C-alpha cells in the first residue's frame, strides 16, 4: 500500500533531521530567509511581479494540494497565479510569523488575509474576508527560489467566505 506524506507531517521530520530549525543559521541560510521574505512581501503582498526574475529560477515549481492547479510551473506560471489570486483578493496580505532556514531550505508559517472580491474557481465573489495560516517550504538554488511546497486549510477558508456552513456543536 502506497502512503502519501502530507506537508504537515513533513515539517516535524525535517526538524528531526536537522534540515530546518535547530542552530543559528549560516550566512547563506540568513540570506535565503531574506530572499523568501522579499518573495512574500513584494510578490505576494504587494503584487510587484517585476522582481520575479530576481527571485525565481526559470523552471520554478510550486506544489500544493489546494488551488486551481496542483502545480504552478515557471516564472510566467507563478506570475499568472499571483495575478489571479490578487484579482480574487485585491487586498491580499501575507505575513511571515515564524521562519527557519537551513542550507537551501526555508520553512515558514504565514498568516494570510484578504477579502474575496472576485471569482475563486466556481465560487462567486462573497465580499467576505478570510484569515488563514499557511505552511510553506522553499528550496533555493544559487540565491533564487526553485521550489515551493505550501499547505493551508481550504475548509476554514470556504467557511469564512460563506460557502460552507460551520460545523454544528454536538449536543451530548
ZALUMDO-198031 format. One record per residue (C-alpha): residue in one letter; z negated, x negated, y negated. Coordinates in Angstrom, 2 decimals. Layout:
REM residues N
A:Z:X:Y
...
REM end
This chain:
REM residues 172
X:0.00:0.00:0.00
X:1.01:-1.41:-3.37
X:-1.65:-1.25:-6.10
X:-0.89:-1.30:-9.78
X:-3.05:-3.19:-12.24
X:-3.91:-1.45:-15.48
X:-4.34:-3.31:-18.74
X:-7.96:-2.17:-18.84
X:-8.68:-3.90:-15.53
X:-6.70:-6.98:-16.58
X:-8.91:-7.89:-19.56
X:-12.14:-8.48:-17.54
X:-10.13:-10.54:-15.06
X:-8.66:-12.67:-17.85
X:-12.12:-13.12:-19.35
X:-13.50:-14.25:-16.00
X:-10.65:-16.71:-15.51
X:-11.18:-18.10:-18.99
X:-7.69:-17.18:-20.17
X:-9.16:-15.20:-23.06
X:-12.57:-15.32:-24.69
X:-15.13:-17.96:-23.99
X:-15.47:-21.13:-26.05
X:-14.43:-21.67:-29.62
X:-10.67:-21.64:-29.91
X:-8.47:-24.68:-30.12
X:-6.50:-25.25:-33.31
X:-3.43:-23.72:-31.59
X:-5.45:-20.70:-30.45
X:-6.64:-20.19:-34.01
X:-3.03:-20.45:-35.29
X:-1.95:-17.91:-32.67
X:-4.63:-15.47:-33.85
X:-3.30:-15.78:-37.40
X:0.26:-15.09:-36.20
X:-0.90:-11.96:-34.36
X:-2.96:-10.85:-37.37
X:0.14:-11.20:-39.57
X:2.22:-9.29:-36.99
X:-0.23:-6.36:-37.13
X:-0.82:-6.46:-40.90
X:2.73:-6.99:-42.10
X:5.00:-5.44:-39.49
X:2.89:-2.58:-38.15
X:0.62:-1.59:-41.05
X:2.89:-2.47:-44.00
X:6.23:-1.85:-42.28
X:7.59:-5.20:-43.51
X:10.25:-5.78:-40.86
X:11.83:-8.65:-42.84
X:9.27:-11.02:-41.27
X:10.32:-10.17:-37.69
X:12.42:-13.30:-37.17
X:9.49:-15.46:-38.35
X:7.03:-13.87:-35.93
X:9.00:-12.70:-32.87
X:11.20:-14.50:-30.33
X:14.73:-13.06:-29.88
X:14.06:-11.87:-26.31
X:10.67:-10.26:-27.09
X:9.33:-7.63:-24.64
X:6.64:-5.01:-25.23
X:5.15:-3.38:-22.14
X:3.38:-0.03:-22.46
X:2.53:2.95:-20.30
X:2.99:5.22:-23.33
X:5.58:5.73:-25.98
X:9.27:6.61:-25.98
X:10.22:3.78:-23.62
X:8.34:1.84:-21.02
X:9.58:-1.39:-22.57
X:10.73:-2.32:-26.06
X:13.01:-5.36:-25.99
X:14.35:-7.81:-28.54
X:13.73:-8.12:-32.25
X:16.04:-5.20:-33.10
X:14.42:-3.00:-30.43
X:10.98:-3.74:-31.87
X:12.14:-3.10:-35.44
X:13.64:0.25:-34.40
X:10.43:1.19:-32.55
X:8.28:0.36:-35.61
X:10.66:2.27:-37.92
X:10.48:5.34:-35.65
X:6.69:5.06:-35.45
X:6.36:4.81:-39.23
X:8.72:7.81:-39.68
X:6.37:9.83:-37.46
X:3.19:8.40:-39.05
X:4.12:7.29:-42.62
X:0.50:6.33:-43.39
X:0.13:4.34:-40.15
X:-2.59:1.69:-40.35
X:-3.67:-0.72:-37.64
X:-6.78:-2.86:-37.97
X:-7.86:-5.57:-35.56
X:-11.55:-5.05:-34.75
X:-12.01:-7.76:-32.08
X:-9.72:-10.72:-31.36
X:-9.85:-13.52:-28.78
X:-7.40:-16.35:-28.20
X:-6.97:-18.94:-25.52
X:-3.90:-21.08:-25.27
X:-0.77:-18.96:-25.62
X:-2.60:-15.62:-25.23
X:-4.23:-13.45:-27.88
X:-6.13:-10.28:-26.93
X:-7.34:-7.76:-29.47
X:-8.91:-4.32:-29.82
X:-7.37:-2.33:-32.67
X:-8.18:0.89:-34.49
X:-5.07:2.85:-35.41
X:-4.90:5.78:-37.80
X:-2.06:7.92:-39.04
X:-1.01:11.43:-39.99
X:1.80:12.91:-37.91
X:4.44:13.95:-40.45
X:7.47:13.54:-38.16
X:8.51:14.43:-34.63
X:6.86:12.48:-31.82
X:9.17:12.84:-28.83
X:9.18:16.56:-28.03
X:6.17:17.25:-30.28
X:6.89:18.69:-33.75
X:5.08:17.40:-36.85
X:1.46:18.59:-36.83
X:0.28:17.32:-40.21
X:-2.89:16.18:-38.43
X:-4.47:12.76:-38.39
X:-5.14:10.65:-35.32
X:-7.57:7.80:-34.81
X:-7.35:5.76:-31.64
X:-8.23:2.44:-30.07
X:-5.51:0.25:-28.59
X:-5.97:-2.78:-26.40
X:-3.28:-5.42:-26.82
X:-2.47:-8.81:-25.35
X:0.19:-11.01:-26.90
X:1.77:-14.07:-25.30
X:3.18:-16.61:-27.73
X:5.89:-19.23:-27.32
X:6.16:-22.04:-29.87
X:4.38:-20.09:-32.59
X:6.15:-16.75:-32.08
X:5.20:-13.62:-30.17
X:7.19:-13.38:-26.94
X:5.48:-10.57:-25.09
X:3.02:-7.75:-25.76
X:1.04:-5.54:-23.40
X:-0.51:-2.50:-25.05
X:-2.51:0.48:-23.80
X:-4.09:3.47:-25.54
X:-5.35:6.92:-24.60
X:-2.49:9.40:-25.09
X:-4.67:12.38:-24.10
X:-7.01:11.73:-27.03
X:-4.07:11.37:-29.43
X:-2.41:14.58:-28.25
X:-5.73:16.43:-28.52
X:-6.37:15.14:-32.07
X:-2.87:16.19:-33.12
X:-3.45:19.70:-31.71
X:-1.03:19.58:-28.78
X:-3.73:19.70:-26.08
X:-6.95:21.68:-26.00
X:-10.18:19.71:-25.99
X:-11.95:19.69:-22.62
X:-14.36:22.58:-22.13
X:-18.04:21.80:-21.61
X:-19.30:22.76:-18.18
X:-21.94:25.48:-18.05
X:-24.07:24.03:-15.27
REM end
